[in-house]
Amino acid sequence: MAHKTEFLYLSEQDTIKAGVLDAAKCVDNAEEVFTLLSKGDYLMGGSNHNSHGMGLVFPKESPFPNMPVAGPDRRFVAMPAYLGGRFDVCGNKWYGSNAANPSKGLPRSVLTVTLNNKDTGEPLAFMSANLLSAARTGAVPGVAARHLARKDSEVITVLGCGQINRSCLRSILTQLPNVKKVVCYDIFEAAAEKFLDWEKKELGIEGEVNLDLGQALKDADVVTVAASRLKPLYVKDEWLKPGVTLLITGPMQSDDSFWMSTKLIYDNVRLHEAYVQEAVESGDKAGYYKGVIGGPIYTLIDAGKMPALKDSTSIGEVILGEKEGRTNADERVTFVACGMATFDVGLGYDLWKTALEKGIGQKLVLWDDPYQK
Ligand SMILES: NC(=O)c1ccc[n+]([C@@H]2O[C@H](COP(=O)([O-])OP(=O)(O)OC[C@H]3O[C@@H](n4cnc5c(N)ncnc54)[C@H](O)[C@@H]3O)[C@@H](O)[C@H]2O)c1
């Protein structure tokens, strides 16, 4: 019996046609994924089912002339996942990153997503995923804004004016209709100005650049953090006002007093437990912690100064009404998100389905019949 296998190829333009820039829909998709995470209806890599992904680690030097060596932001990472619920599909995000890419007219990272039939392993779709990945990353704090931010929030401060925060801001604004001002902060004034111009034109909210971090945060009702690691970002406790919602997507340091006093909600507690487990297994816990967003928090947990991860809250539990999120207008609520392949698979799945319905993309043949059976 012949078994033809076809899959759908989606270029970046195709993913746009399929709705990758529709931030409100991406937030809904991410919210649904969060509920599945809370129920446990998913798998990610590793024996703990919760690994963020597996990277190729390049050596500092190599006797082989063609072998890649370590360099700024230079890595390859595979992020596999199974996602349950109506998705019921396996997939993998695979990307290569190199700080030298922009000088070649390329984004720093080049990403693709593959979706596979969970039983046979046949590919269902292969798609460009730079926009997909940014959209799913931004949609995650969008969900947090929906459930944790004060509805009367008027001022949003953006820390780190890069591509990811564009996507975060786009998503957050779909949830907060009363926002009147966007404050842009970056270590580079030009990056902050460029972000402000973009956001005024595309999102239509008034704003300003403020390069004094304390001043930039003074009136913030919501703060979205997605700075790169060019320079450590240190946010003092005293700069964050009562009632603020801090949405952390990139690394940030703060005073112990801040971490210990804010109400902390995680994207998925199990992911953070996996990070801590991987840190222990690495043999250099402190070094490992330095490279992950939750590092400052895990350090305080290890010291017994903050509740253990097992006693903490994932946002899925808040969405499902199983645990409390914000309980009053004055508490400072912090949401920490580290990125999970489940979101790439979830959004990739909806883009694939839309593309199939609308005839977007190209069908490619893996085989008319497998040569080897
Ligand atoms: N949680 C997730 O799912 C997820 C996914 C993708 C990327 N990220 C993280 O998001 C962050 C931003 O990624 P990007 O692709 O937008 O990078 P980018 O290089 O496009 O932009 C980052 C910006 O941060 C600025 N910056 C660096 N250090 C700063 C500091 N101390 N204070 C203020 N601004 C500073 C840079 O000047 C730059 O403008 C990275 O840390 C990345 O690892 C997180």
The ligand as a Tripos MOL2 file, in Angstrom:
@<TRIPOS>MOLECULE
LIG
   44    48     1     0     0
SMALL
NO_CHARGES

@<TRIPOS>ATOM
      1 N1         11.4790   34.7030   27.5170 N.am      1 LIG1
      2 C1         11.4680   34.4040   26.2260 C.2       1 LIG1
      3 O1         10.6400   33.5980   25.7660 O.2       1 LIG1
      4 C2         12.4190   35.0720   25.2930 C.ar      1 LIG1
      5 C3         12.3780   34.7570   23.9380 C.ar      1 LIG1
      6 C4         13.2300   35.4490   23.0740 C.ar      1 LIG1
      7 C5         14.1100   36.3960   23.5800 C.ar      1 LIG1
      8 N2         14.1310   36.6260   24.9270 N.ar      1 LIG1
      9 C6         15.0490   37.6210   25.5020 C.3       1 LIG1
     10 O2         14.5740   38.9280   25.2070 O.3       1 LIG1
     11 C7         15.6640   39.8310   25.2610 C.3       1 LIG1
     12 C8         15.5870   40.7970   24.1010 C.3       1 LIG1
     13 O3         15.7590   40.1050   22.8720 O.3       1 LIG1
     14 P1         15.7270   40.9200   21.4820 P.3       1 LIG1
     15 O4         15.7500   39.8900   20.4040 O.co2     1 LIG1
     16 O5         14.6760   41.9430   21.4980 O.co2     1 LIG1
     17 O6         17.1560   41.6290   21.5180 O.3       1 LIG1
     18 P2         17.6130   42.9340   20.7530 P.3       1 LIG1
     19 O7         19.0880   42.8560   20.6710 O.co2     1 LIG1
     20 O8         16.7990   43.1360   19.4900 O.co2     1 LIG1
     21 O9         17.1950   44.1300   21.7330 O.3       1 LIG1
     22 C9         17.6260   44.2100   23.0500 C.3       1 LIG1
     23 C10        17.7530   45.6610   23.4600 C.3       1 LIG1
     24 O10        18.1400   45.6710   24.8270 O.3       1 LIG1
     25 C11        19.0370   46.7530   24.9830 C.3       1 LIG1
     26 N3         19.7810   46.5870   26.2390 N.ar      1 LIG1
     27 C12        20.8040   45.7530   26.5060 C.ar      1 LIG1
     28 N4         21.1920   45.8830   27.7940 N.ar      1 LIG1
     29 C13        20.3910   46.8260   28.3410 C.ar      1 LIG1
     30 C14        20.2820   47.4010   29.6240 C.ar      1 LIG1
     31 N5         21.1030   47.0500   30.6090 N.pl3     1 LIG1
     32 N6         19.3400   48.3260   29.8230 N.ar      1 LIG1
     33 C15        18.5050   48.7090   28.8190 C.ar      1 LIG1
     34 N7         18.5510   48.2000   27.5790 N.ar      1 LIG1
     35 C16        19.4860   47.2720   27.3420 C.ar      1 LIG1
     36 C17        19.8670   46.7460   23.7260 C.3       1 LIG1
     37 O11        20.5300   47.9560   23.5260 O.3       1 LIG1
     38 C18        18.8010   46.4410   22.6740 C.3       1 LIG1
     39 O12        18.2340   47.6240   22.1560 O.3       1 LIG1
     40 C19        16.9320   38.9770   25.2810 C.3       1 LIG1
     41 O13        17.4340   38.9550   26.5950 O.3       1 LIG1
     42 C20        16.4350   37.5950   24.8950 C.3       1 LIG1
     43 O14        17.2270   36.5760   25.4450 O.3       1 LIG1
     44 C21        13.3000   36.0010   25.7650 C.ar      1 LIG1
@<TRIPOS>BOND
     1     1     2 1
     2     2     3 2
     3     2     4 1
     4     4     5 ar
     5     4    44 ar
     6     5     6 ar
     7     6     7 ar
     8     7     8 ar
     9     8     9 1
    10     8    44 ar
    11     9    10 1
    12     9    42 1
    13    10    11 1
    14    11    12 1
    15    11    40 1
    16    12    13 1
    17    13    14 1
    18    14    15 2
    19    14    16 1
    20    14    17 1
    21    17    18 1
    22    18    19 2
    23    18    20 1
    24    18    21 1
    25    21    22 1
    26    22    23 1
    27    23    24 1
    28    23    38 1
    29    24    25 1
    30    25    26 1
    31    25    36 1
    32    26    27 ar
    33    26    35 ar
    34    27    28 ar
    35    28    29 ar
    36    29    30 ar
    37    29    35 ar
    38    30    31 1
    39    30    32 ar
    40    32    33 ar
    41    33    34 ar
    42    34    35 ar
    43    36    37 1
    44    36    38 1
    45    38    39 1
    46    40    41 1
    47    40    42 1
    48    42    43 1
@<TRIPOS>SUBSTRUCTURE
     1 LIG1         1 GROUP 0 **** ****
